Amino acid sequence: MAELPFDPAKLDAQGRAICDSMAAQRASQGTHLAGPYLALMNHPKLCQRIEELGFYLKFEGHLPREIYEFVVLAVARETKAGFMWADHVEHARAAGIPEPVLEALRASGVSHTDFPDPYRAAALLLRSTLPWQDIPSDVQSNAIRQYGMYSLIEIVVLSGFYQMFAAINQGFAVALPPGVEAPFHG
């Protein structure tokens, strides 16, 4: 695999404006353009559209932060997207996900672990969405009771959104941050 380089100097005026706007919006939330966004910035309009959905899900959606981060890490684990895990694990800790839940997720994923509430319903949804299967009606009903309709929909969309990011991370060989050890082996 080859990392897809990004040279901001090669952007036209419109691309530069998109890049600057995205960088400012992310900075307002305490984050920056990095990893897969740099590869995507080679196609600024597409990157902008992807970022619009991502920004909504992350900063304006209905999911509690800990469930959002649990879903992201579950997708990272199942797709072995190391950058995604490294980029989100500290956010997950800050959101209050207990260390034993994080370690069980990292070691075994959602398919082989019985997670405690409030993660159980999300894990059961992901057992269907990650292998692209229908969600059983009882799992869907339980998730609606626990999280609400909007959050159920956001979990399913988030699962697919981060599966797309896993493809971007893996396809463009997005490197782990310097000094970060690979979270998954084998």
C-alpha positions, -999 to +999 in steps of 0.1 A: +000+000+000+011+035-007+002+065+014-016+091-007+003+124-002-014+157+000+003+190-010-019+220-001+002+241-025-014+222-054-049+232-045-067+258-066-084+288-049-117+269-044-099+239-029-078+261-007-109+279+006-126+245+014-094+233+031-091+265+052-128+264+061-127+227+072-095+233+092-111+263+110-143+244+117-124+214+131-101+238+152-133+253+167-140+218+181-104+212+193-093+190+165-075+193+132-073+180+097-052+148+098-051+112+087-077+103+062-088+139+057-054+147+043-058+120+017-094+131+009-083+167+006-069+157-028-106+159-038-117+190-018-154+190-028-158+153-019-139+158+013-161+187+022-193+166+017-179+138+038-169+162+065-204+177+066-219+144+075-191+135+099-193+169+117-231+165+121-227+130+135-199+139+158-209+173+171-246+178+164-261+143+165-283+127+192-260+099+203-244+102+237-207+108+232-197+075+249-220+055+225-206+074+195-171+066+205-180+030+212-194+026+177-163+042+161-139+020+181-160-011+173-158-004+136-120+003+139-115-030+156-136-050+132-119-034+101-084-033+118-082+004+111-054+013+134-054+050+127-091+052+135-086+034+168-056+056+178-075+088+168-105+079+189-094+059+219-086+090+241-119+106+231-136+073+243-118+075+276-127+112+280-164+103+272-163+079+302-160+044+285-144+022+312-110+007+305-122-029+307-148-021+280-122-006+258-098-035+263-125-061+256-135-042+225-099-039+213-091-076+221-123-093+209-146-068+191-184-067+194-190-102+181-173-121+210-180-100+240-211-094+261-209-057+270-226-040+299-252-013+295-252+012+280-230-005+254-249-038+250-276-025+227-251-008+204-229-039+203-259-060+193-268-035+165-232-036+153-232-074+152-256-069+123-244-037+106-207-047+105-213-078+084-240-060+065-270-080+077-305-071+087-310-060+123-333-084+141-365-068+152-360-074+189-325-058+187-339-028+169-368-024+193-345-027+223-321+000+208-350+023+202-362+019+238-327+025+252-314+052+229-344+066+209-352+064+172-328+092+161-299+075+179-307+041+165-306+056+130-274+074+138-257+042+151-265+025+118-253+054+097-222+059+119-214+022+114-214+027+077-197+060+078-168+047+097-166+015+075-161+040+047-133+057+067-118+023+073-116+018+036-100+052+032-076+046+060-066+011+047-067+020+010-045+051+013-022+035+040-030+063+065-002+059+090-005+058+128+005+089+146+042+090+154+051+069+185+017+051+185+019+013+186-005-007+164-036-016+184-043-048+165-020-076+156-025-104+131 
